[in-house]
Amino acid sequence: MIDKFREDVMTALDAVPSGASLAVGGFGSSGRPDTLLDALCDLDRRDLHLIVNNVGGDFTGVGRLLVERRIRRLTASFPVLPEFYDEYFAGRVEFELVPQGTLAERLRAGGAGIPAFYTPASAGTMLSDGTFTLRYAGDGGPAEYLPQREVRDFGGREHVLEYGIVADFGLVRAYQGDRKGNLRFHLSARNFNPVAGMSGRRVFAEVQQLLEVDELQPDDIHLPGVFVDDVLLASEASPKQATPAERS
Amino acid sequence: MTGTVPDAGVRGLSREGIAGRLAADLRDGYLVNLGVGIPLLVPRFIPPDAEVILHAENGVLGLGPAPPPGQEDPDLTDAGKQPITLISGAAIVDSAMSFAIVRGGHLDVTVLGALQVSETGDLANWYVPGRNPAVGGAMDLVAGAREVWAVMEHTDRAGRPKLVRRCTFPLTGRGVVTRVYTDLAVFHVADGQLRLKECAPGVPPAAIRERTAARYAEDL
């Protein structure tokens, strides 16, 4: 019998070592797996590479990891939190800035066995020409740049080569999940969760409702359990309300 | 802050006026993405005989107006993370599908604010060097949408033209803009060339010429 439900979040997340890469669902605080992110803090994990669309607008979720200085590199399209930029310009966090659609497709591709693909997004811009600063030196100057993308012409338009992302772990949040790991999301809280779940080699899902197998109809499953390894109950202490400061 | 330029005698459209002028060009059945700023003023001016579907990057097809106070759902927001409602017939997709719709040419129009637009349709709107860089979906939207409509004041706060020969701010996309709506005029970009199509009411073509650094053809 497959039963992926785990009672204890800390015991399950203990499998994530410091230094790991993590693909994280959510768009701001909407659909963000704060129970899992809090567990990483409580387990004192550090030097993490987070792949997530936003840091968010406050010190919860990814923002908590940031202010506790647990992030080595952020791959994101729209960080938001001002304190993130303080860390970036001080050279304490690397920042791989990626167009939002490219980020979503890189996660999807990584989970789909597509090592790389061409997209027109960012062609002819500083996100593809090797002039965007990935890492600052302590003295404020650039220490390393985002690599220049390979460019190829398709149909008379420039496209850039982008690589699929296979993360060590995926962290997602779902509205409902069953013991086989099948997940169903709620409205726009779906966002990056399915692709974060595809990208991770081992995927943790926090669910707001745990269902028995067959309670979710096959046609209603957004991410099948084949992508999910561990199902945990979300702590409803997770803040969900967006703040006006969050923009994307 | 309205769209007036410092010189006396030329009064252009207000921000609402620009949004209203742009909205008049939206057609029944269009799928449209609206950026922040003036573009967010567009929905209230969409003609009643045009059903326009609004797309949000976080996977919403069919955004409705903001909910009444107390009825916000934290699981239902737009790309600015503000609470929304859904229109009848709306659909929700994940982020990869949302941008497949954008890149795949299924989005009719993306309406974005602009720092600068060049005479060949280059757009700069994502980053002011020295400030905090963030791109969101802007580069995917301008690369993928069938039409890219830039909406902005004709000049910046210091009175400098925002329609320029070459953008000095970092580019969002090269040769991507198809139309520009300002407080003073409407321009189209055709065959890589900027064309003045329309002057705002009471604005003479000479006033536009004075406030535009980009070269353009008059095609009124």
Chai-1 contact restraints between the chains, C-beta under 6 A:
chainA,res_idxA,chainB,res_idxB,connection_type,confidence,min_distance_angstrom,max_distance_angstrom,comment,restraint_id
A,F27,B,N58,contact,1.0,0.0,6.0,A-B,restraint_1
A,G28,B,K81,contact,1.0,0.0,6.0,A-B,restraint_2
A,S30,B,T77,contact,1.0,0.0,6.0,A-B,restraint_3
A,S77,B,V135,contact,1.0,0.0,6.0,A-B,restraint_4
A,S77,B,G136,contact,1.0,0.0,6.0,A-B,restraint_5
A,F78,B,A134,contact,1.0,0.0,6.0,A-B,restraint_6
A,F78,B,G136,contact,1.0,0.0,6.0,A-B,restraint_7
A,P79,B,A134,contact,1.0,0.0,6.0,A-B,restraint_8
A,Y85,B,N132,contact,1.0,0.0,6.0,A-B,restraint_9
A,L97,B,P133,contact,1.0,0.0,6.0,A-B,restraint_10
A,P99,B,V135,contact,1.0,0.0,6.0,A-B,restraint_11
A,P99,B,M139,contact,1.0,0.0,6.0,A-B,restraint_12
A,P99,B,D140,contact,1.0,0.0,6.0,A-B,restraint_13
A,Q100,B,E57,contact,1.0,0.0,6.0,A-B,restraint_14
A,Q100,B,G136,contact,1.0,0.0,6.0,A-B,restraint_15
A,Q100,B,G137,contact,1.0,0.0,6.0,A-B,restraint_16
A,G101,B,F99,contact,1.0,0.0,6.0,A-B,restraint_17
A,G101,B,G137,contact,1.0,0.0,6.0,A-B,restraint_18
A,G101,B,D140,contact,1.0,0.0,6.0,A-B,restraint_19
A,A104,B,S95,contact,1.0,0.0,6.0,A-B,restraint_20
A,A104,B,A96,contact,1.0,0.0,6.0,A-B,restraint_21
A,A104,B,F99,contact,1.0,0.0,6.0,A-B,restraint_22
A,E105,B,A96,contact,1.0,0.0,6.0,A-B,restraint_23
A,R108,B,A96,contact,1.0,0.0,6.0,A-B,restraint_24
A,P120,B,A143,contact,1.0,0.0,6.0,A-B,restraint_25
A,A121,B,M139,contact,1.0,0.0,6.0,A-B,restraint_26
A,A121,B,D140,contact,1.0,0.0,6.0,A-B,restraint_27
A,A121,B,A143,contact,1.0,0.0,6.0,A-B,restraint_28
A,S122,B,M139,contact,1.0,0.0,6.0,A-B,restraint_29
A,G124,B,R174,contact,1.0,0.0,6.0,A-B,restraint_30
A,T125,B,L171,contact,1.0,0.0,6.0,A-B,restraint_31
A,M126,B,P170,contact,1.0,0.0,6.0,A-B,restraint_32
A,H186,B,D75,contact,1.0,0.0,6.0,A-B,restraint_33
A,L187,B,D75,contact,1.0,0.0,6.0,A-B,restraint_34
A,L187,B,L76,contact,1.0,0.0,6.0,A-B,restraint_35
A,L187,B,I92,contact,1.0,0.0,6.0,A-B,restraint_36
A,S188,B,N58,contact,1.0,0.0,6.0,A-B,restraint_37
A,S188,B,G59,contact,1.0,0.0,6.0,A-B,restraint_38
A,S188,B,V60,contact,1.0,0.0,6.0,A-B,restraint_39
A,S188,B,L76,contact,1.0,0.0,6.0,A-B,restraint_40
A,S188,B,T77,contact,1.0,0.0,6.0,A-B,restraint_41
A,A189,B,D75,contact,1.0,0.0,6.0,A-B,restraint_42
A,R190,B,D94,contact,1.0,0.0,6.0,A-B,restraint_43
A,N191,B,N58,contact,1.0,0.0,6.0,A-B,restraint_44
A,N191,B,G59,contact,1.0,0.0,6.0,A-B,restraint_45
A,N191,B,S95,contact,1.0,0.0,6.0,A-B,restraint_46
A,F192,B,S95,contact,1.0,0.0,6.0,A-B,restraint_47
A,P194,B,D94,contact,1.0,0.0,6.0,A-B,restraint_48
A,V195,B,A96,contact,1.0,0.0,6.0,A-B,restraint_49
A,K240,B,P74,contact,1.0,0.0,6.0,A-B,restraint_50
A,Q241,B,P74,contact,1.0,0.0,6.0,A-B,restraint_51
A,A242,B,T77,contact,1.0,0.0,6.0,A-B,restraint_52
A,A242,B,K81,contact,1.0,0.0,6.0,A-B,restraint_53
A,E246,B,K81,contact,1.0,0.0,6.0,A-B,restraint_54
A,R247,B,G80,contact,1.0,0.0,6.0,A-B,restraint_55
A,S248,B,A79,contact,1.0,0.0,6.0,A-B,restraint_56
A,S248,B,G136,contact,1.0,0.0,6.0,A-B,restraint_57
